[in-house]
């Protein structure tokens, strides 16, 4: 869909065009909500990680401090965001590559018999908790893969989207293998599942098992940088999303205003609402703050992914009827899209039966009703999906 229509509105515009304006409106706000709440999730994680060095300092202090710092950075123009994100990303990449090299040397070239693939079967192995445990673990895994869809959002600003999108997805799959699958495989080869489940960052746990002096503190620093990087990017994306929602008539006009430096401060302050929610939840119960924030953000994420699958079914059906030839087709249509939508729906329903994620539907369903009501209030002043690309081009100073 992105190759056929490279627009900043992305899957929201696709749903509006191929299903209905109501569907497009819902997916835009559901996605915005999940990114906003994910910002709060990341900052609560930072509060937890800082406890390793400063156990006597209340985590809420770090939550407030780092939140203020990143909101301040995003109040400047995009160059300030880009500079900070460059160093965040560089730190993450170098650290992960270094970790892979050290861990691979220990697992495949070391003499320690405690490290190796035999640890995959320790403490229940892959099926700890049985098939039910694996199914519930997928809910957590989806949160980790959240943001892969941002490739489609960014495609609206690419010079040659047909080439750029295909290349971006291929490179992303390679990076997911290297930085997720390979890294996790090495982590579990060194530290069995039981050790990982004791808590804390798996990277830090591995370094503590290995026993390299100060390595756990170094990895803890990197994990904090990674969380701040994710928070910084999500705050940037959610702010720009709200800005374009306003410019398209999908949100109050005040959120479409910018300062002289090009920063949409009103949209930023609204998008920082996830931090405010996280602060209140974390202050009430620091032990469950991270899990609760993850549960709240998961509704928007799962609903968005499910609706993307549904939109693809409408998209392909439309082009089949019109006889238009697509330059890029997703394999296994329609089975792949149908299966994807059904699995996402099943996972979403499952959250109601898991103690950690019960808030996903309890929060998400009323939120969806509020968004639906907002649609009927604003629909008269909405800009059609076909005009979104022109609107994005008119405010290119935010790109």
C-alpha positions, 0 to 999 in steps of 0.5 A: 500500500505504501509503494502505491501511495507514499503519503505522510498520512500512511495507513490512516489515509489508506483506511480512509480512502479504501474503507471509509473516512470513519475507519481512517479517523479511528486508525489515526487516533488509535496509532497516535494514542499507542505512540503517546502512551509508549513514550510513558512506558519508556520513561518508566523503564528509565526510572527502573534502570536507574535504580541499579546505580541509585537505589535510594533515589525514588524512581519518580525523580528520574522519570520527571527529570528525563521527561523534562529534558526530552520535552525541552529538546523537542521544543527546539527545531528538528535539528536539536532532535536530530543531533540528540537522536544521532548520538543516541542511535550511534551509542546503541548500535556500537554497544549492540555490535560489541555485545554480539562480538563478546557474547559470540566469542564466549559461546562459540570460542570460550572454554566455559561449559556453562555457556552454550546452547544447552541453556536453551532447554534450561528452566523450562526452555522455550515452552516455559508455561506451555503453549499458553505461556508462548501465546501470552509472550507474543503480546509482549513481543508485539510491543518490542516490534512496535514502530516497524510501521513507521517506515510507511509513515516516513515514506511520504517524504522519500524522493523515490518511495517505490525504491526506498520502501522496498529497500527499507523493509529488506534492511529492516528485516536484516536488522531485526535478525541481527539486533533481535534474534541473534542477540536474544539467542546469545543472551539465552545461551549465556544466561538461562531463562530462570536467570533472565526472569529474576528481573532487570535488563537481560543485557545487564544480567548477562554481563553480571553472569559473565563477570567482566568488571563494570560491564554491567554498568556499561550495558545499563547505561546503554539500555538507558540510552536506548530507552531515551532514544525510543522515547525521543523518537516516539515523542517526535513522531506523536507530536508530528502526527497530532500536528498533521491531524490538526492541519487535516481537520481531524483535531482542534486547530490550536494543535496545528500551530508552530513557533518561529523555529518550526516546533509545534509546541501545542501538539508536543505538550498534548503528546506529552500526555503519556508522560503525565499518565506514566508519572501518576501511575508510577508515583502510585505504584513503581513496581507495576508502573512499566507493565501498566503503561505497556498494557495501556499502549498495547490497545492502540498498537494491536488495533492499528496492526489489525486494521492495517491487515483489514485495509490491505484486503480492501486495497487489493479488492479495489485494485482487482475490480479496477484492473489497475496493476500494482508494481508491488504485491504482498505474497500469500494474499488474501490468506496472509492478510486474513490470518494476520487480522484474525491473529491480532484480534485474538491476541487483543481479546486474550489480553482480557484474560491476562492479569498483566494486560487486563487494562488493555481492553478496559482502557482501550474500548472506552477510548475507542468510543471517545474517538468515535464520538470525536469523529462525528464532532469534527467530520465537517471540517476534515480534509479528504485523504487525497489532499493529505499529501499536498497538506504535508508538502505545504508544511515541509518545514517540519520534515 
